[in-house]
Amino acid sequence: MSAGPPHRGGGATAISPDAAHANGRGKMSERAEFRSYYGRAIIKEPVWTWEIPWYFFTGGLTGASSALAAAARIAGHDSLARRATLTASAMTFVNPVLLVMDLGRPARFLNMLRMFKVTSPMSVGSWILSVHGGVATVAGLSEVAGRAPRTGVAADVAAGALGTILATYTALLVSDTAVPVWHEARRELPFVFAGGAMASAGAAAAIVTPVADAGPARRLTAVGAVIELGVAQLMEHRLGELGEPYGEGQVHKLKLAAGALTGAGVLATLTAGRRSRAAAIAGGAATLAGAVCERWAIFKAGFVSARDPKYTVKPQRRRLEERGESGGARPAGPSRSGAESRPGTGAGAVDA
């Protein structure tokens, strides 16, 4: 997936005229007042729509399911491997549909494959999504047809390796934008996305696999949920004031729902889900719903963060003070490399 990120500009950070000087040692005057132009937003809000948070979820589920299938195949859990393989194969067809819906035309997705740029998360993501889709489809066809088992196993392993990247690259993509709550969380977001993908893959496998064969899936669900919720809490704590959007309004409600659903789902999966298929299905569904809410919370928090100029200005001021730069605040620069808009997508549009 790629996104033309919110672009910087349209309202530079400013200081009052009487504070636009610095002392002889290059320290900025303590009287400087940082603000945006007439209180307007400094960066543009993302123009992404509902397809993108759903892609965050389905991409993670697809990639982690492939990784689970490969691990289960190697460990000899054939029943679990078969179901995880078919889950990944089915979801492979959902991901490009969501992206094309966001882009508006299939040709825009195909344009992303005209080049490979290792420093661009959206370029790498486009190729990972495409190649993974191919090998996951081969693995699924081998399972359904019962033919070419060696080819199927090789495709499973390849899809599993690519799936680990597919499950997390969207976190790198959003953190490579100018949106403060995403960019400043660039160290934690990949782990949040990875944990959510693991919990989702485990929950989906627990739903479709007989309880006697679903032990590894249940354990994966629990480990993934702990990583997702634990790192998300650490992320919000480290963000400090920048993490305020997670504690307000709709975003806060989504966070509470994510924690409650994931916690209840894991508990049901690890207890009654070990004996009852109905409990396993209920627990898995709750866990999946919790992962969806977590992705939506992160998505919505980005809009709140971009809308309020203080979340852009204060990190700029802090970085200037840490570097000891003088001469007042400078106008914000262009969007970060790796999150650039592509021809034909429009600012903020999303590709693979």
N, C-alpha and C positions, 0 to 999 in steps of 0.2 A: 504494500500500500504506500502511496505517497501522498503528501499533502502539500499544496502550496500553502505555507504556513501563514499565520498572521504576520503582516509585514510591519516593520518599525517605520515610524514616520507619521506625518499628519498632525503633529503636535509635539514639538521638542521639549525636553526637560528644560526648565528655565530657572533663573535665580533673580532675586530682586536687584535693581540697579546698584543700590548702596552696598551690595555684598559681592559684586562681581570682581573684586580685587583679591589678591592673595598676598601673604606676607613675604618677606625676603627669603625665607627658607622654603618656599613653595607649598606652604600649608594653606588650605582653603580657609577663608574667614569663617568663624563659627556662626556669624550672623546670616550665612547663606540659607535661603529658604527654597527648598526644592519643590517644584510643583509642575503640573502640566499646563499647557496653554489654555487658559480659561476653564481649567478642570476637565478638559476633554480627554478621552482615552488616547493613550500614546501609541498603542498598537491596535491593529484591527482584530476584531473577534474572528475566530475560525468560521468558515462558511459551511463546514461539514454538517451533514444532516444525519438522520437516525440510522442510516446504513452503516456508518463508520463504527460506532460503539458495538453494534452487532458483529461487525467484522473483527473487531478486537477479540470478541468472545469466540466466534466460530473459527478464526484462524488459530487461536490458542488451543481450542479443542481438537482441531484437525492435526496440528503438529504434535501435540502431546499424545494423541491416540496412536499416531504412527510410531512414536518412540516407545510407547507401552507395548505395541504389537511386536516390534523388533526384539525388545527385551524378553517378552514372554516366549517368543519363538526360540530364542537362544536358550532360555532356561527350560524349555520342554513343556510349557503350559499351552498346549496346542488349542484347547477350547477357548481360552482367554485370548490368545493371539489371533485366532480366526475372527472373533467378534470385534476386537479392536481394529483389525485390518479393514473390516467391512465398514466400521464407523468412520474411519479416516477417509476411505474411498467415497463414501456417500457425502461427507462434508466437503470433499474436494470440489464438488460441483456447486456448492452453495457460495463459497468464497468469491469466485469471479463474478457471480451474479450480483452480489452486494456491491462490489466495486464498480461494475459497469453501470449499475443503477445510479451510483453517486456521480460517476463521470458523465453520464448522459449518452455516450456512444461507445460501442465496443472498440472502435478504431483508436480511441484515446488510450485504452489499455494496451493495445498492440504497439502503439508508438513507444511505450516504455521499454519495449524489448529491442529497440533499434540499437541500443548501446548498453554496455555494462560498465558502471562506474563504482569502483569498490569503496570510494569515500562517500557515496550517496546512499543512505538507508533506503530511499524509495527505489533506486535502481537495483540494489541488491535484493530488496524484497520482491520486486516484480519477477526477477529471475528465480528466486527461491520458490515463490508461489507456483510458477509455471512448471519448473522441473519437478518439484515435489508432487504436483498434481499428476504429472505423467507417470512417475514410478508408483505412486499410490494407486492409480487406476490399474496399472499392470498387476500389482499385488492383489487387488480386489478381484479382478477378472480371473486370476489364477485360482483364487479360493472358490469362487462361484462355479467355475467350470471344472475344477478338479484336474486341471491339466498343467503341465510344465511346472511341477513343484519346485524344482531348483531355481527356476527363473522367479517364481513367486517369492521364495525365501530371499533371494538376492534383492528383489525389489522392496521387500519388507525392510531389510536392513538399510538400504539406501534411503528409503522414505523416513525411517527412524532418525537417521543422522540429519537429514534436511529438516525434519520436523522440529528438532530442538531450536533451530534458527527461526523457523516459521512461527513458533509459539511466542517468541520474544522480540522479534525485530520491530514490531509496531511500537513497543515501548521506546526503543531507540529513536524511532521516527518522530514521535510526539515530543520527546525531550530535546530534539535537535531543532526546535522552533524557538521563537521569541516569547512564547507564553510563559510567564514567570513560574506558575505553579507546576508546570511540566518541566521546564528547563532546569530549574533549581532542584528538582527531584530526579535528575538523570542517573544518580547512583543507585537509587532504590527501585525505580519503576521497572527495570528489567526483571528484578526478583519478584516484584508483585505480580507482574504478568506471567512469569514462569510458574509461580506457585498456583495462581488461578488456573492456568492451563493444566497443570498436573492434577489438581482437584477435579476439574471438569472431566478430564479423560478417565480418571479413576471412577468417578460417579457414573459416567455414561456406560463404562464397561460393567460396572456392578449392576446396572439396570438390565442389561441384555445377556448377562452371563449367569448360568446356574450358580447358586450360592456356594456349592461345594468347590467350584473352580475359580471363584472370584476373590480369593484371599489377597493376592497381590494387588488387585484393583482397589480393594478396601484400604489397604495400607497406603497406597499411592494417594488416595483421596485425603486421608488424614494428614499425611506429610505435606501435601500441597496446600491444604487449608491453613495449616500452622504457618507455613512460609508466607502465604498471601496476606493473611490477617496480621501476622506479627510484623512483617516488614512494612506494611501499610501504616501501622501505628508508629513505628520508628520514623517513617518518612514524615508523617504529620508533625511529630515532635521536633524533628530536626528543622523542618521548614519554619517553625515558629510562626511569626505574623503572616508569612506568605501562605501558610496552611489554613488560614481562617476560612476560606471558602468551604473546606470540608466540614466545618462546624456550623454552617448556616443554611437555612432554607431547604430547598429541594435536595441539594447535595448531601446535607446532613441526614435527611430521611433515607436517601439511597444507601448511605454508609451504614446506618442502623439496620436497614433491611438486609444488607449484605452480610453483616456480622451475625444477625439472628438466624437467617436462613442457612448460612454455611455451618454455623455451630450446631443447629438442630439437625441438619442433614448428615453431618459427620457422626454425630452421636447415634442417630438411628442406624446408619450404615454399619457402625462398629459393634452395635449391640444386637438389636432385633434383626438387623439385616444379615447377620451371620447364619440365622436359622430360617428366616421367612423371606420369600421372594417378594411379597407385597411390601414388606418393610424396606427391603433393599431398593425397590423402585421408588418408594416415597422418599427415602433418604437421599437417593441419587438425584431425584428431581429437585429437592430443596437445595442441594449443593450446587446444582447447575444454575438454579435461579439466583443463588447468592453470588455466583461468579458474574452473572449478567449485571446484577445491581452494582457490583464493584466497578465493572468497566464503565457503566453509565455514570457513576459518581465521579470517576476520574475525568471522563469526557466533559461533564457539566462543570466541574471545577475549573477547567481551562477557560470556559467562557466568562465565568465570574472574575477570574484572575485578569483576563485581558481587558475587561470592561472598566475596572477600577484602576486609575493611573498610579495609585500609591504602591501597588504591587510591582510596578515597573520602575518607579522613581527610587524607592528606598534601596533596592539591591544595587542600583547604579551608584547611589550616594555611598553606600557601604564599600563598594569596590574602589571608588575614587579615594575614599579616606584611607583604605588599607594600602593603596599604592602611593599615597601621599602626593597625588597629582594636584596641580594648581591651575588657575585660569577659569574656574567655573565649569559648570556642566556643559557637555557638548551635545549637540543634537544626536538623537539615536540613529544608528546606522541601519543598513539594510538587513534583511532577514539572514539567518545563519545559513552557511553553505550546508548542503545535504538536505535542506528542507525547502529548496527553491521550487518555484512554480515551473511547470513545463509548458511549452507551447501548446495551445489548444485546450489547456485545462482550466485556465482562469485562476486568479488568486484564490487560494484556499481550497481549490478542488482537490479531490483525492484520487490517486491512482493506486496501482497495486503495490 
